[in-house]
């Protein structure tokens, strides 16, 4: 069963939406660890509104929100084809690790 957005957003540091009138066309969730680290999750823009700077503005507003709420670091994980976009937003590469919890590691 998919999670309810209200449950996810209630645990977030905040979230930012982009609108065309009253229709949401972009979104980013800013999660956090309860301390100094914030995390961008679920950055998305409706296909009809891509390549117009919407995602860049969402990330910029998310950065401001995280800073205003006391975070000292903003993290993001992304697929390789988005590296130039996130570097353009000011993110720098870091070493990190990941475990896929959906995979059975016992075998």
N, C-alpha and C positions, 0 to 999 in steps of 0.2 A: 504494500500500500504506500503510495507516495506521501511524503511529509506534508503537513499543512503549513502554508507560508506563515501564518500567524505564530505558530510554534517556533519556527526558525527565526523570524524577525524579533520575537520577544527576547531572544538570547543575543542579539546583535548589539554592537556599539552604536550602530545606526545604519541607514540605507539612503540611497540617493536615486531619484527617478528623473527621467527626462520625459517631457510631455509635448504632444502636439494638440493644443487645446486641452481637452480633458482626457485624451487618450494617452496612456503610457506607451512610450516607444523605446525606452531604454531603462536599464536598472543596474545597480551594483549594490551588493550587501557588504557591509564592513563588520566583520566578526572581530572578536578580540579575546585575549587570554585573561582578562580581568586585571591586567597590569600594564606593561609598557608596549606590548606588541599587538598590532592590529593587522588584519588580513583581508584582502579583497577577495570576494567570492561572487561567482555568478554574474560577472560583467556581461551584459548582453544588450544588443540593440536590434530592433525589428529590421529585417532585411531591406525594407523600403526606405530606411533612414540611415543606412550605413554609408560610410565614406563622406560624411558631412561634418565630422568633428564631434558628434554626439558622445561617442565613447571616451574621447579625450577629455571632454568637459565633465563627464561622469567621474572619471578617475581623479581629475583635479578637485572636484567638489568632495569626493570621498577622502582625499588627502587632507583637505581643510578640516573636514569633520573629525577625522581621527586626531589631528593635531589639537583642535579645540577641546576634545574630550580627554586629553592627557596622554595619548599614545606617543611613544618616542620612535617607534619603528613601524613601517608599513610594508607588509610582505605580500607577494602575489606569486602563485604558481600558474604556469600557462603552457600551452602546447608550443612546440618550436616555431610554427608559422606566425605566432604572435610576438616573437622576440623583438622585432623592430618597433612594433607598436608600443610595447611596455618600456623599451629603452627610450623611445621618444617622449614618454610620459615622465622620465626621470629615474626609472628603476635601473639598478645596476645588477649584473650577474652575481650570484653567490653560490656557494656549494650547499647542497641540501640532500636530504635522503627521503625515501618514500617506501612504505610498505603497502601493498595492495591487500587490504583486509578482506576483500571479497574472494580471494584465491585461497584454496586449501594448500597449506604449506607442509602438511604432514607427509606427503608423498615424496 
